[in-house]
Amino acid sequence: QVQLVESGGGWVQAGGSLRLSCAASGRLFSINSVGWFRQAPGKQRELVAAITLIGSTSYRDSVKGRFTISRDNANNIVYLQMNSLKPEDAAVYYCAALLEGSRGYDYWGRGTQVTVSS
């Protein structure tokens, strides 16, 4: 089992910044990568950024250059630094863990709300 807890969401004006944290616990050795997803009302959940065990990162096009995913291995935390936020970035943000050998994200946090006002 893997437990994930997100924090750091909140309200920010357009152009502002937030840093989300995803604290992981449990069978951490089985995690291959961690992803940050978001879901806005009436929209499908989408993958925003991901980081692998070896530190490789990937981003969806709409956040490239504005968001940065990183890891603190000593404390088992994955961060999502979000800069130059836009109203369209507003959503509930979730972190999820992809286990070794799995084809999909297996464990999910409960999410943290990000609100961006124009």
Buried (B, 14 or more C-beta within 10 A) or exposed (E): EBEBBBEBBEEBEBEBEBBBBBBBEBEEEBBBBBBBBBBBEEEEBEBBBBBBBEEEBBBBEEBEEBBBBBBEEEEBBBBBBBBEBBEEBBBBBBBBBBBEEBEEBBBBBEBBEBBBEE
